[in-house]
Amino acid sequence: MASSSTNLNAQSKFDVFLSFRGEDTRTGFTSHVVEALRRKQIQFFIDDEELQRGEEISPALLSAIETSDISIIIFSENYASSTWCLDELVRILDCKKRNGQIVVPVFYKVDPSDVRKQMGSFGEAFVHHERNFPCEVRVQKWRDSLIQASNISGFLDSRSFRNDAELVEKIAEDISKKLEDMADPPNFDGFVGFNSQIERIKSLLCLELDDVRIVGIWGMGGIGKTAIAEAVFHQISSREYSNHFDGKCFMRNVREESRNMGALNVRDEVISRVLGGSNLKIGTLTIHPHTRKRLRRSKVLIVLDDVDDNFIQELESLVGQLNLYGPGSRIIITTRNRRVLGVNSIVYKVKGLEHDKACELFCRKALSRKNRSDDLLELSKKVACYADGNPLALEVLGSSLRQKSKEQWYNKLHDLTLISEPRIYKVLKISYDELSPKHRKIFLDIACFFKGEQVDNVTRIQDKPTSVCYELEFLVDKSLITISYNRLQMHDLLQEMGQTIVREESEEPGKRSRLWDHEDVYDVLTKNKGTEVIEGIFLDLSKTKEIRMSSEAFANMSNLKWLKFYIPEHCDVSTMSVRVHLDQVLKYLPEKLRYLHWHGYPLKILPFYFEPEYLIELNLPYSEVRQIWAGKKEALNLKFVDLRNSQFLTRIPQPSEIPNLRKLDLRETAIENVPSLPELRYLHLGNCKMLQSLSELPLFLEMLIASNCKRLQSLPKRPLCPQELDTSIMKILPVPLKQSSRVFMNFNFSNCLKLNENRNIEILADSKERMQDMIVQSLKQCQQAFRDSDEEFAHAVDVALCLPGSKIPDWFIHRSSGSSITLDWSQQYFNIAKKFIGFAFCVVTEGGQIDVLCRYRFKIETRSETKHFAGQLRFGPDVSIDSDHVMLGFFSCWNVGLPDADGPRPGVVTFDFDVVHKYVGFPVSFWCELKGCGVSPVYLSPNKTKPNTCTLKFAATTKEECSHYKMAAGTSKPSTCVGRSDEGELGPSSKRIRRDQVNVD
């Protein structure tokens, strides 16, 4: 009896189980609690419908109670009249006794004493129970359970709150904090030698006192500051400690994040987190009085990790005044620079590991447990000495010696004896020296250019991307880099080592292989000091003064492969003036360029004699270009082009010149027409005011954004592609869907109002074929991805199409002028030959900054049980829309745990559509109306004219296929047309599932 995004079984796990009396609170108070839990991403269980009187709780429901961490019991007026609710209560309290389950009683408009003493409506209910069950022991169990539940401390009484909203918020916050306290702290067993220092920090925090205290953890790079701070943070915020903090924040890599986001944004993020994720954007050093008041009322725990000089002002606004936070607050700061810690801080200097602990850490990295001979252990002690207790140095050095011969160990020890100070740098450099030339190259590239970058963005501009991926894996194994959330990361100590290696190539910057320091770049470019040695130049334009270059500034850099003049994302582009100027035209760009990114490129065209033979990525945002190059050139390797906000751009190269282009960004340009580029996957044309037409869409296009193209008069031609699918597609239908990996196709024509002038009927009539094209192509991509992967999962498929308009297309037989549709089906429809693949849907909304949230719920009756499946998806235009729009989409759900067909059985699927604010996520139906919705099942049907192929079908898409009439548009009731297909039937039903779904992906 559950709605869940997975089939409910013994392995299911929920954060919260909700017990309540449906007829009292289902559509009111309980529904608000459900939404509050969902907003906090809390996984909960809620049943769909009441059991009939006398019916026993199913094993599935009992399993849900057993596998939940917390149970919320909402006692309402008629709670005790339900034997089902009372049996739930008995089982919940049994779990509390046996498993330590947390129980939160909520007394909603009832007196707790009435529950405890079974008076009022609770007494009347038991008069009825004792009449119906005169000899049953369980009546006394019910009474005892009510007494026990009403005596649980920490219960919530609705009479103590001003309104339901305040009570709901209190419940959500209370549950969130309880779950956080219950979470198991990370395992710090691998932190060799840190335990004594962790305990020292905890003693300096004096957690028993009510003052506000700041502890600074100071030490060199790689010494273990972050590891110690992380351990302390998790330990003192765990349930094992009595300290209760109202807000907590561990802000990692403050130095790096300040560069990426801006120091003020980092400061604002810290305040937002400790105040409960309120997404504050203060934007000034002065904190607003109201925010200060909120902070002063809060007991907080804050860790600021790796703070440097660039965060001094923001640090002062955060911790300069101890009275900014409530009593008992604790702040921990880790830094290399002692001076950033103010007079209010208690400073602890992290010590290097003691010799025995250093040996232990080194051996963990260098030796397997089976290969710890006495002579190697003795050598380990000598090698560990040179790391000087630095954990990072020990790890890197140990990794470099793992699985090496005894002779190689002796050679390593010999090299170490020749090294003088500074020891740590030279110990780390030994691992670098061991790398092959290709691994050294990518290591230095990361140290100088690519730290913090997305892995894909780095590999795609390489000559051999696959090979570079293997090289990155090698560096990870060597403990020289890490990859976190698909971003390349490198310890500061290692980055400094790499940059030092490059600086040591020459005293003259122009004779070094890589330039990233703005002063070095300025010197080389303004004085024409470049040489053939230079392979890459990265210049942060926000740091440099104005540069005036000659027309031959790059003439001597024949080996330059990467050139990037950029503005960091956190900077306001509108306030940045052009920093790079040319006295005349630019005569030369190196022909070996693979990557050219020049923000604000000041010329109308690239150099005439530049041949883009090797160019892979070209980015000229906010430039003065009218066209990229003159004449006909071949750029066969060019795959990514970004010309956004180049307001004078009117044309791009012909398809024959750039046949392999995959991504093209032309937003905010003066382009009038875009040719069809055969390999294009991504095309952004937002705010192209001069765009009037589009050529035929490329076959493989996945993303098309053409919002605010005010002159666009017609949709692009559909690609000439076969509508059939190979029957091998059937092989992936039984395969579970991997929701985290998706094939996504989105075509967006928001605010293209010319499309709606006397053409709306044609556009909507064509929408069926366009959706069919998009779904077929997405399924082909899904099939190919499954073939290329070793995983036993299929990618989920999402398709979206947004057009101006105010009418549900006629091919949606199942429609409603409201926001919900409920369909009944025959079990046979969905499972014969396993051809059902998902649902197409459509909504019409008014204008605004909106998204549409679609929630769907399946209920499947089998011979043995009732199964449920629930989910949601969110879609919408990329901009604020000015008028009514039609949004169409498709989502795959061919494997939702449906049983094999065993004859017709009843089932229900319900769709609920809500209009929500695009950025806040709250419902906005009070000012933005959802004017109608439609749904159509989608399935694959064998092609009778072409063997071994199948075609895509929408259920009941013509009047002839319907067995009943279709109501006129604008009706306030759902259509009663029953959609039919070759496999069975599907039709709307007046029956509604009234309880919300849960555990949505």
Secondary structure as GFF3:
##gff-version 3
##sequence-region A 1 1001
A	DSSP	beta_strand	14	20	.	.	.	ID=ss1
A	DSSP	alpha_helix	22	25	.	.	.	ID=ss2
A	DSSP	alpha_helix	29	39	.	.	.	ID=ss3
A	DSSP	beta_strand	44	45	.	.	.	ID=ss4
A	DSSP	alpha_helix	59	66	.	.	.	ID=ss5
A	DSSP	beta_strand	68	75	.	.	.	ID=ss6
A	DSSP	three_ten_helix	79	81	.	.	.	ID=ss7
A	DSSP	alpha_helix	83	99	.	.	.	ID=ss8
A	DSSP	beta_strand	102	107	.	.	.	ID=ss9
A	DSSP	alpha_helix	112	117	.	.	.	ID=ss10
A	DSSP	alpha_helix	121	132	.	.	.	ID=ss11
A	DSSP	alpha_helix	138	150	.	.	.	ID=ss12
A	DSSP	beta_strand	156	157	.	.	.	ID=ss13
A	DSSP	three_ten_helix	158	160	.	.	.	ID=ss14
A	DSSP	alpha_helix	164	182	.	.	.	ID=ss15
A	DSSP	alpha_helix	195	205	.	.	.	ID=ss16
A	DSSP	beta_strand	213	218	.	.	.	ID=ss17
A	DSSP	alpha_helix	225	236	.	.	.	ID=ss18
A	DSSP	beta_strand	247	251	.	.	.	ID=ss19
A	DSSP	alpha_helix	254	261	.	.	.	ID=ss20
A	DSSP	alpha_helix	263	274	.	.	.	ID=ss21
A	DSSP	alpha_helix	289	296	.	.	.	ID=ss22
A	DSSP	beta_strand	300	307	.	.	.	ID=ss23
A	DSSP	three_ten_helix	309	311	.	.	.	ID=ss24
A	DSSP	alpha_helix	312	319	.	.	.	ID=ss25
A	DSSP	three_ten_helix	322	324	.	.	.	ID=ss26
A	DSSP	beta_strand	330	335	.	.	.	ID=ss27
A	DSSP	three_ten_helix	338	340	.	.	.	ID=ss28
A	DSSP	beta_strand	345	349	.	.	.	ID=ss29
A	DSSP	alpha_helix	355	366	.	.	.	ID=ss30
A	DSSP	three_ten_helix	369	371	.	.	.	ID=ss31
A	DSSP	alpha_helix	374	385	.	.	.	ID=ss32
A	DSSP	alpha_helix	391	401	.	.	.	ID=ss33
A	DSSP	alpha_helix	406	417	.	.	.	ID=ss34
A	DSSP	alpha_helix	423	433	.	.	.	ID=ss35
A	DSSP	alpha_helix	437	445	.	.	.	ID=ss36
A	DSSP	pi_helix	446	450	.	.	.	ID=ss37
A	DSSP	alpha_helix	455	459	.	.	.	ID=ss38
A	DSSP	alpha_helix	465	477	.	.	.	ID=ss39
A	DSSP	beta_strand	482	484	.	.	.	ID=ss40
A	DSSP	beta_strand	487	489	.	.	.	ID=ss41
A	DSSP	alpha_helix	492	503	.	.	.	ID=ss42
A	DSSP	three_ten_helix	509	511	.	.	.	ID=ss43
A	DSSP	beta_strand	514	515	.	.	.	ID=ss44
A	DSSP	alpha_helix	518	526	.	.	.	ID=ss45
A	DSSP	beta_strand	536	540	.	.	.	ID=ss46
A	DSSP	beta_strand	547	549	.	.	.	ID=ss47
A	DSSP	beta_strand	562	566	.	.	.	ID=ss48
A	DSSP	three_ten_helix	573	575	.	.	.	ID=ss49
A	DSSP	beta_strand	580	582	.	.	.	ID=ss50
A	DSSP	beta_strand	595	598	.	.	.	ID=ss51
A	DSSP	beta_strand	617	619	.	.	.	ID=ss52
A	DSSP	beta_strand	640	642	.	.	.	ID=ss53
A	DSSP	beta_strand	663	665	.	.	.	ID=ss54
A	DSSP	beta_strand	673	674	.	.	.	ID=ss55
A	DSSP	beta_strand	682	684	.	.	.	ID=ss56
A	DSSP	beta_strand	693	694	.	.	.	ID=ss57
A	DSSP	beta_strand	703	705	.	.	.	ID=ss58
A	DSSP	beta_strand	725	726	.	.	.	ID=ss59
A	DSSP	three_ten_helix	727	732	.	.	.	ID=ss60
A	DSSP	beta_strand	737	748	.	.	.	ID=ss61
A	DSSP	three_ten_helix	753	756	.	.	.	ID=ss62
A	DSSP	alpha_helix	760	788	.	.	.	ID=ss63
A	DSSP	beta_strand	794	804	.	.	.	ID=ss64
A	DSSP	beta_strand	814	816	.	.	.	ID=ss65
A	DSSP	beta_strand	820	826	.	.	.	ID=ss66
A	DSSP	alpha_helix	827	831	.	.	.	ID=ss67
A	DSSP	three_ten_helix	832	834	.	.	.	ID=ss68
A	DSSP	beta_strand	836	845	.	.	.	ID=ss69
A	DSSP	beta_strand	850	861	.	.	.	ID=ss70
A	DSSP	beta_strand	866	875	.	.	.	ID=ss71
A	DSSP	beta_strand	885	892	.	.	.	ID=ss72
A	DSSP	beta_strand	906	917	.	.	.	ID=ss73
A	DSSP	beta_strand	930	942	.	.	.	ID=ss74
A	DSSP	beta_strand	949	954	.	.	.	ID=ss75
A	DSSP	three_ten_helix	959	961	.	.	.	ID=ss76
A	DSSP	beta_strand	979	980	.	.	.	ID=ss77
A	DSSP	beta_strand	985	988	.	.	.	ID=ss78
###
